């Protein structure tokens, strides 16, 4: 027993358990922000404890690593919670405020434009976090614009610390040179629309860059009911497709060139889609996976995911306090990187899966791991999601390639762009047909409610199932890599 307790672990596992503690500490800080953890002393204490664990590297010090992480997380979360108290003084008052539009505008069911604002200031005083705003549609308002608005401050929801409904725009300022990545995206989207008709053009652009604001409401609703919303938002899945495609195109030429092109693609994709919680996570996971592949190293998926979760929360603790996109993003990646390879090995042995089997396995795994959060939050789940994803996801890389080539040819050689645009149109029409057909069945969704305890019990069951499959198959999850 003493020998087991004194066993030395690799330092990466101490980083993983520190990260788990950070995640737990930031989550708990929303209940303990008045307990004095916002003092800088707690950060020093947490770092000192962690350095001690790395120095010793003994198994029993895992608990100390978790404690160090909890202390650091409580400190970081408490600092942010203290800053957010400034909002409480504004609730119920008509306020004139300034902010920067951080994401693409969308339309709600009432025809209003919904706006996400950050860099918020009131009478020159800077406020942290994001604000949810609805306004009457304004022509040519876009991401990156700085606006001055007046409206009634209300309490926020999710990761939004305040909400203002029916705000009145007072002033709009567009910084120069503005968001260049957004300019390039919209310029390319216009080129695609010249050769592919709507609504397929907007669907294809959504595949490439996650721009869904121009999708017809009927098609967007069909995608939601069919469990396909993730394919037209800026997500890790779209980025994963691009990285895997780049690797297969360039790996035979040069490993260095593959890494350079893939890294540039990650940065460009994030710049074009915007710094949403899911893209922050996706960029970090893809970047670290690419780095490990280049140097011949292997990350255990648990270490990678929990480390990225801790880093993203240290940057913005608000993600832990109700950001559904952040939660679903990590749940889906846990399904793809942990549950999927274990299921493949458990049911099919050591035979490497082909494209179709891999996509089906990843789709089912992501669906299983995200399902408890979806049902708890929305009170329903899609009965046709797995069928819809199996019918569409294998064709998604081809659709993205055809849409991209259609845009390039529309800009470079418009006379022959139809050679690619027509097949792209047909493929996108097939996808809209599948989504619309499956979504309109009477049995396409099931409405149900579950408690938070049921969510916890479900995830414990999934964890035990993963441990059992890992034990039976002896599969080393380090052998699974996101970009392979």
C-alpha positions as CSV (number, residue, x, y, z in Angstrom):
1,X,0.0,0.0,0.0
2,X,2.8,2.4,0.9
3,X,4.6,1.6,-2.3
4,X,1.4,2.3,-4.3
5,X,0.8,5.7,-2.6
6,X,4.4,6.7,-3.1
7,X,4.3,5.8,-6.8
8,X,5.5,8.7,-9.0
9,X,3.1,10.0,-11.7
10,X,3.9,11.9,-14.8
11,X,3.7,15.7,-14.3
12,X,0.9,15.9,-16.9
13,X,-1.5,14.1,-14.6
14,X,-0.8,16.7,-11.9
15,X,-1.6,19.5,-14.4
16,X,-4.8,17.6,-15.2
17,X,-5.9,17.4,-11.6
18,X,-4.9,21.0,-11.0
19,X,-7.1,21.9,-14.0
20,X,-10.0,19.9,-12.6
21,X,-9.6,21.8,-9.3
22,X,-9.6,25.1,-11.2
23,X,-12.8,24.2,-13.0
24,X,-14.5,23.2,-9.7
25,X,-13.2,26.3,-7.9
26,X,-14.4,28.7,-10.5
27,X,-17.8,27.0,-10.5
28,X,-18.0,27.2,-6.7
29,X,-16.9,30.8,-6.6
30,X,-20.4,32.0,-7.6
31,X,-21.5,30.9,-4.1
32,X,-18.4,32.0,-2.1
33,X,-17.3,35.3,-3.7
34,X,-17.8,37.2,-0.4
35,X,-15.6,34.9,1.6
36,X,-12.3,36.8,0.9
37,X,-10.9,34.5,-1.8
38,X,-10.5,37.5,-4.1
39,X,-7.2,38.4,-2.3
40,X,-4.1,37.9,-4.4
41,X,-2.6,35.9,-1.5
42,X,-4.8,32.9,-2.4
43,X,-3.3,32.7,-5.9
44,X,0.2,32.6,-4.3
45,X,-1.0,29.8,-1.9
46,X,-2.5,27.8,-4.7
47,X,0.6,28.1,-6.9
48,X,2.9,27.1,-4.0
49,X,0.9,24.0,-3.3
50,X,1.0,23.0,-6.9
51,X,4.8,23.5,-7.2
52,X,5.1,21.2,-4.2
53,X,3.1,18.4,-6.0
54,X,5.2,18.7,-9.1
55,X,8.4,18.5,-7.0
56,X,7.3,15.3,-5.2
57,X,5.2,13.8,-8.1
58,X,3.9,11.1,-5.8
59,X,0.5,9.6,-6.3
60,X,-1.0,10.7,-3.0
61,X,-0.2,14.3,-3.9
62,X,-2.9,14.3,-6.5
63,X,-5.3,15.4,-3.8
64,X,-3.0,18.4,-3.1
65,X,-3.0,19.3,-6.8
66,X,-6.8,19.3,-6.8
67,X,-6.8,21.5,-3.6
68,X,-4.3,23.9,-5.3
69,X,-6.6,24.1,-8.3
70,X,-9.7,24.7,-6.2
71,X,-7.9,27.6,-4.4
72,X,-6.8,29.1,-7.7
73,X,-10.2,28.7,-9.2
74,X,-11.9,30.3,-6.2
75,X,-9.5,33.2,-6.4
76,X,-10.1,33.8,-10.1
77,X,-13.9,33.4,-9.9
78,X,-14.2,35.6,-6.8
79,X,-12.2,38.4,-8.5
80,X,-14.7,38.4,-11.4
81,X,-17.7,38.0,-9.1
82,X,-16.6,41.1,-7.2
83,X,-16.3,43.0,-10.4
84,X,-19.8,41.9,-11.5
85,X,-21.4,43.5,-8.5
86,X,-21.4,46.8,-10.3
87,X,-24.3,45.5,-12.4
88,X,-26.6,45.1,-9.4
89,X,-26.7,48.9,-8.9
90,X,-28.0,49.4,-12.5
91,X,-30.9,46.9,-12.6
92,X,-34.3,48.6,-12.9
93,X,-32.9,51.8,-14.3
94,X,-32.9,53.4,-17.7
95,X,-29.2,53.7,-18.6
96,X,-27.2,55.0,-21.5
97,X,-24.3,52.8,-22.1
98,X,-21.6,51.9,-24.7
99,X,-20.4,48.5,-25.9
100,X,-18.8,46.6,-28.8
101,X,-20.8,44.1,-30.8
102,X,-19.0,40.8,-30.2
103,X,-20.9,38.4,-32.5
104,X,-23.1,38.4,-35.6
105,X,-26.6,39.8,-35.1
106,X,-29.5,37.4,-35.3
107,X,-33.3,37.8,-35.5
108,X,-35.6,36.5,-32.8
109,X,-39.2,35.3,-33.3
110,X,-40.5,38.9,-32.8
111,X,-38.4,40.2,-35.6
112,X,-36.0,42.1,-33.3
113,X,-32.2,41.9,-33.7
114,X,-30.4,40.2,-30.9
115,X,-27.0,41.7,-30.1
116,X,-24.1,40.4,-27.9
117,X,-22.1,43.3,-26.4
118,X,-18.8,43.3,-24.6
119,X,-16.4,46.1,-23.6
120,X,-19.4,47.7,-21.8
121,X,-19.0,51.1,-20.1
122,X,-21.5,53.3,-18.3
123,X,-20.6,57.0,-17.8
124,X,-16.9,56.1,-18.5
125,X,-16.9,53.2,-16.0
126,X,-15.9,49.8,-17.5
127,X,-18.0,46.8,-16.7
128,X,-16.9,43.2,-17.2
129,X,-18.8,40.4,-18.9
130,X,-21.3,40.4,-21.7
131,X,-24.7,42.0,-22.2
132,X,-27.7,40.7,-24.1
133,X,-29.5,43.4,-26.2
134,X,-32.5,43.4,-28.5
135,X,-33.1,46.3,-30.8
136,X,-35.2,47.2,-33.9
137,X,-33.3,46.0,-37.0
138,X,-30.7,48.5,-38.1
139,X,-29.2,48.4,-41.6
140,X,-25.4,47.6,-41.9
141,X,-24.9,47.0,-38.2
142,X,-22.2,44.4,-37.7
143,X,-19.7,42.7,-35.5
144,X,-17.0,45.0,-34.2
145,X,-19.2,48.2,-34.3
146,X,-19.2,50.3,-31.2
147,X,-22.7,51.5,-30.2
148,X,-24.2,53.8,-27.7
149,X,-27.6,52.6,-26.5
150,X,-30.2,53.6,-23.9
151,X,-32.6,51.1,-22.3
152,X,-33.8,49.5,-19.1
153,X,-31.2,47.3,-17.4
154,X,-32.5,43.9,-16.3
155,X,-30.8,40.9,-14.7
156,X,-29.0,38.7,-17.2
157,X,-29.2,35.0,-17.9
158,X,-26.6,32.3,-18.7
159,X,-23.3,34.0,-19.1
160,X,-24.9,37.4,-19.8
161,X,-24.6,39.6,-16.8
162,X,-27.3,42.0,-17.9
163,X,-30.0,42.2,-20.5
164,X,-31.7,45.2,-22.2
165,X,-34.8,44.6,-24.3
166,X,-36.0,47.1,-26.9
167,X,-32.9,49.3,-26.6
168,X,-32.7,52.5,-28.5
169,X,-29.6,53.1,-30.7
170,X,-28.1,56.6,-30.1
171,X,-24.8,56.4,-31.9
172,X,-22.9,53.9,-34.1
173,X,-19.2,54.0,-34.6
174,X,-17.2,51.7,-36.9
175,X,-13.5,51.5,-35.9
176,X,-11.0,51.8,-38.7
177,X,-9.8,49.7,-40.4
178,X,-12.5,47.6,-38.7
179,X,-12.8,43.8,-38.5
180,X,-10.8,42.8,-41.6
181,X,-11.6,39.1,-41.2
182,X,-15.3,39.9,-41.2
183,X,-14.8,42.0,-44.4
184,X,-13.1,39.0,-46.1
185,X,-15.9,36.6,-44.9
186,X,-18.7,38.8,-46.2
187,X,-16.9,39.5,-49.4
188,X,-16.5,35.7,-50.0
189,X,-20.1,35.0,-48.9
190,X,-21.3,37.5,-51.6
191,X,-19.3,35.6,-54.2
192,X,-20.9,32.3,-53.1
193,X,-24.4,33.8,-53.4
194,X,-23.7,34.9,-57.0
195,X,-23.5,31.3,-58.1
196,X,-25.6,29.3,-55.5
197,X,-29.2,30.3,-54.8
198,X,-30.8,30.7,-51.4
199,X,-31.4,29.1,-49.0
200,X,-28.7,26.7,-50.0
201,X,-26.1,29.5,-50.2
202,X,-26.6,30.6,-46.6
203,X,-26.5,26.9,-45.5
204,X,-23.2,26.4,-47.3
205,X,-21.7,29.6,-45.9
206,X,-22.9,28.4,-42.4
207,X,-20.9,25.2,-43.0
208,X,-17.8,27.1,-43.8
209,X,-17.7,30.0,-41.4
210,X,-20.6,29.5,-38.9
211,X,-22.6,32.4,-40.2
212,X,-26.3,31.5,-39.6
213,X,-27.9,35.0,-39.3
214,X,-29.1,34.9,-42.9
215,X,-30.7,31.4,-42.7
216,X,-34.5,31.5,-43.2
217,X,-36.3,30.9,-39.9
218,X,-38.0,27.8,-41.3
219,X,-34.7,26.1,-42.3
220,X,-33.1,27.1,-39.0
221,X,-36.0,25.5,-37.1
222,X,-35.8,22.4,-39.2
223,X,-32.1,22.0,-38.4
224,X,-32.8,22.5,-34.7
225,X,-35.6,19.9,-34.6
226,X,-33.4,17.4,-36.6
227,X,-30.5,17.9,-34.2
228,X,-28.3,19.5,-36.9
229,X,-27.8,23.0,-35.5
230,X,-24.1,22.2,-34.7
231,X,-23.2,22.0,-38.4
232,X,-24.1,25.7,-39.1
233,X,-22.6,27.3,-36.1
234,X,-18.9,28.0,-35.6
235,X,-17.9,24.8,-33.9
236,X,-15.1,22.4,-33.2
237,X,-16.6,19.9,-35.7
238,X,-16.2,22.3,-38.7
239,X,-12.7,23.1,-37.6
240,X,-11.9,19.4,-37.1
241,X,-13.0,18.7,-40.7
242,X,-10.7,21.4,-42.1
243,X,-7.7,20.3,-40.0
244,X,-8.1,16.6,-41.0
245,X,-8.5,17.6,-44.6
246,X,-5.4,19.8,-44.5
247,X,-3.4,17.0,-42.9
248,X,-4.3,14.5,-45.5
249,X,-3.5,16.9,-48.3
250,X,-0.1,18.1,-47.1
251,X,1.3,15.3,-44.8
252,X,2.9,13.5,-47.7
253,X,4.7,16.7,-48.7
254,X,6.0,17.9,-45.4
255,X,5.1,17.5,-41.7
256,X,6.3,21.1,-41.1
257,X,4.2,22.4,-44.0
258,X,1.1,20.5,-42.7
259,X,1.6,22.1,-39.2
260,X,2.1,25.6,-40.7
261,X,-0.9,25.5,-42.9
262,X,-3.1,23.9,-40.2
263,X,-2.0,26.4,-37.6
264,X,-2.7,29.3,-40.0
265,X,-6.1,27.8,-40.8
266,X,-7.0,27.6,-37.1
267,X,-6.1,31.3,-36.6
268,X,-8.0,32.4,-39.7
269,X,-11.1,30.3,-38.9
270,X,-11.3,31.8,-35.4
271,X,-10.7,35.3,-36.7
272,X,-13.5,34.9,-39.3
273,X,-16.1,33.2,-37.0
274,X,-15.3,35.3,-33.9
275,X,-14.1,34.5,-30.4
276,X,-17.1,32.5,-29.1
277,X,-16.7,30.1,-26.2
278,X,-17.0,27.1,-28.5
279,X,-14.4,28.5,-30.8
280,X,-12.0,29.4,-28.0
281,X,-12.2,25.8,-26.9
282,X,-12.0,24.3,-30.4
283,X,-9.0,26.4,-31.2
284,X,-7.1,25.4,-28.1
285,X,-7.9,21.7,-28.5
286,X,-7.0,21.7,-32.2
287,X,-3.9,23.7,-31.7
288,X,-2.6,21.5,-28.8
289,X,-3.5,18.3,-30.7
290,X,-1.6,19.6,-33.8
291,X,1.4,20.5,-31.6
292,X,1.5,17.1,-30.0
293,X,1.2,15.4,-33.4
294,X,4.1,17.5,-34.8
295,X,6.5,16.6,-32.0
296,X,5.4,13.0,-31.9
297,X,3.8,13.4,-28.4
298,X,0.5,12.0,-27.2
299,X,-2.0,13.8,-25.0
300,X,-4.5,11.7,-23.0
301,X,-7.9,13.2,-24.0
302,X,-8.9,13.8,-20.3
303,X,-5.7,15.8,-19.7
304,X,-6.2,17.8,-22.9
305,X,-9.9,18.6,-22.3
306,X,-9.7,19.5,-18.6
307,X,-6.6,21.6,-19.2
308,X,-8.3,23.5,-22.0
309,X,-11.4,23.9,-19.9
310,X,-9.3,25.4,-17.0
311,X,-7.5,27.8,-19.4
312,X,-10.7,29.0,-21.0
313,X,-12.3,29.6,-17.6
314,X,-9.2,31.4,-16.2
315,X,-9.6,33.7,-19.2
316,X,-13.4,34.1,-18.8
317,X,-14.9,32.6,-15.6
318,X,-18.4,33.5,-16.9
319,X,-18.4,30.4,-19.1
320,X,-18.8,28.2,-16.0
321,X,-21.8,30.1,-14.7
322,X,-24.4,29.2,-17.4
323,X,-22.8,29.4,-20.8
324,X,-24.7,26.6,-22.6
325,X,-22.4,26.8,-25.7
326,X,-19.3,26.2,-23.6
327,X,-20.9,23.3,-21.7
328,X,-22.2,21.5,-24.9
329,X,-18.9,22.2,-26.6
330,X,-16.9,20.3,-24.0
331,X,-19.4,17.6,-23.7
332,X,-19.4,16.9,-27.4
333,X,-15.6,16.8,-27.5
334,X,-15.6,14.4,-24.6
335,X,-17.9,12.2,-26.6
336,X,-15.7,12.4,-29.7
337,X,-12.3,12.0,-28.0
338,X,-13.1,9.6,-25.2
339,X,-16.4,7.7,-25.6
340,X,-16.2,7.2,-29.4
341,X,-12.7,5.5,-29.6
342,X,-13.7,3.2,-26.6
343,X,-16.9,2.2,-28.3
344,X,-15.1,1.5,-31.5
345,X,-12.5,-0.7,-29.8
346,X,-15.2,-2.4,-27.6
347,X,-17.4,-3.4,-30.5
348,X,-15.0,-3.7,-33.4
349,X,-11.6,-4.6,-31.9
350,X,-8.4,-3.1,-33.1
351,X,-9.6,-2.7,-36.7
352,X,-9.2,1.0,-37.6
353,X,-12.6,2.5,-38.5
354,X,-13.2,3.8,-41.9
355,X,-14.7,7.3,-42.6
356,X,-18.3,6.2,-42.3
357,X,-17.9,4.1,-39.2
358,X,-15.8,6.9,-37.6
359,X,-18.4,9.6,-38.3
360,X,-21.3,7.4,-37.1
361,X,-19.4,6.5,-33.9
362,X,-18.5,10.2,-33.2
363,X,-22.1,11.3,-33.9
364,X,-23.6,8.8,-31.6
365,X,-21.0,9.5,-28.9
366,X,-21.4,13.2,-29.0
367,X,-25.2,12.8,-28.9
368,X,-25.0,10.6,-25.8
369,X,-22.7,12.9,-23.9
370,X,-24.6,16.1,-24.7
371,X,-28.1,14.6,-24.3
372,X,-28.4,15.1,-20.5
373,X,-27.5,18.9,-20.8
374,X,-29.9,19.4,-23.7
375,X,-32.8,17.6,-22.0
376,X,-32.2,19.4,-18.7
377,X,-32.0,22.9,-20.4
378,X,-34.6,22.6,-23.2
379,X,-37.0,19.9,-21.9
380,X,-36.8,17.9,-25.2
381,X,-34.6,15.9,-27.4
382,X,-34.6,15.0,-31.1
383,X,-35.6,11.5,-31.9
384,X,-34.2,11.9,-35.5
385,X,-30.8,13.5,-34.6
386,X,-28.7,10.3,-35.1
387,X,-30.5,9.5,-38.4
388,X,-30.1,13.1,-39.7
389,X,-26.4,13.2,-38.7
390,X,-25.7,9.9,-40.4
391,X,-27.4,11.0,-43.6
392,X,-25.6,14.4,-43.7
393,X,-22.3,14.4,-41.8
394,X,-20.4,12.1,-44.2
395,X,-21.2,14.5,-47.0
396,X,-20.3,17.6,-45.0
397,X,-16.6,17.8,-46.0
398,X,-17.5,17.5,-49.7
399,X,-20.2,20.2,-49.3
400,X,-17.7,22.5,-47.6
401,X,-15.1,21.9,-50.4
402,X,-17.7,22.5,-53.2
403,X,-19.0,25.7,-51.6
404,X,-15.4,27.0,-51.1
405,X,-14.5,26.2,-54.7
406,X,-17.7,27.8,-55.9
407,X,-16.7,31.1,-54.1
408,X,-13.2,31.0,-55.4
409,X,-14.3,30.4,-59.0
410,X,-17.0,33.0,-58.7
411,X,-14.2,35.5,-57.9
412,X,-11.5,34.3,-60.3
413,X,-13.3,32.7,-63.3
414,X,-17.0,33.5,-63.1
415,X,-17.7,31.9,-66.5
416,X,-17.0,28.3,-65.3
417,X,-18.0,28.7,-61.7
418,X,-21.3,26.8,-62.5
419,X,-19.3,23.6,-63.0
420,X,-18.8,23.4,-59.3
421,X,-21.7,25.5,-58.1
422,X,-24.3,23.2,-59.7
423,X,-23.1,20.0,-57.8
424,X,-22.8,22.1,-54.7
425,X,-26.4,23.3,-55.1
426,X,-27.7,19.8,-55.6
427,X,-25.8,18.5,-52.5
428,X,-27.1,21.4,-50.3
429,X,-30.7,20.8,-51.6
430,X,-30.4,17.2,-50.5
431,X,-29.3,18.3,-47.0
432,X,-32.2,20.8,-46.7
433,X,-34.6,18.1,-47.9
434,X,-33.3,15.7,-45.3
435,X,-33.5,18.2,-42.5
436,X,-37.0,19.5,-43.4
437,X,-38.4,16.0,-43.9
438,X,-37.2,14.5,-40.7
439,X,-38.0,17.6,-38.6
440,X,-41.7,17.6,-39.7
441,X,-42.5,14.1,-38.5
442,X,-44.9,14.2,-35.5
443,X,-42.5,12.0,-33.5
444,X,-39.3,14.0,-34.4
445,X,-38.9,15.3,-30.8
446,X,-39.8,14.0,-27.4
447,X,-40.6,16.5,-24.6
448,X,-39.5,15.5,-21.1
449,X,-38.0,17.0,-17.9
450,X,-35.2,15.7,-15.8
451,X,-33.7,16.9,-12.6
452,X,-30.1,18.0,-12.0
453,X,-29.6,14.8,-10.0
454,X,-30.6,12.8,-13.0
455,X,-28.1,14.7,-15.1
456,X,-25.4,13.8,-12.5
457,X,-26.4,10.2,-12.4
458,X,-26.4,9.9,-16.2
459,X,-22.9,11.3,-16.4
460,X,-21.7,8.9,-13.6
461,X,-23.1,6.0,-15.7
462,X,-21.3,7.2,-18.8
463,X,-18.0,7.6,-16.8
464,X,-18.3,4.0,-15.4
465,X,-19.1,2.7,-18.8
466,X,-16.0,4.3,-20.2
467,X,-13.9,2.9,-17.3
468,X,-15.3,-0.6,-17.9
469,X,-14.7,-0.5,-21.7
470,X,-11.1,0.8,-21.1
471,X,-10.5,-2.0,-18.6
472,X,-11.9,-4.7,-20.9
473,X,-10.3,-3.5,-24.1
474,X,-7.0,-2.4,-22.6
475,X,-7.2,0.5,-25.1
476,X,-4.8,3.4,-24.4
477,X,-6.7,6.6,-25.1
478,X,-3.4,8.4,-25.8
479,X,-3.5,6.7,-29.2
480,X,-6.5,8.7,-30.2
481,X,-5.8,12.1,-31.8
482,X,-8.3,14.7,-32.9
483,X,-6.6,15.4,-36.2
484,X,-6.0,11.8,-37.3
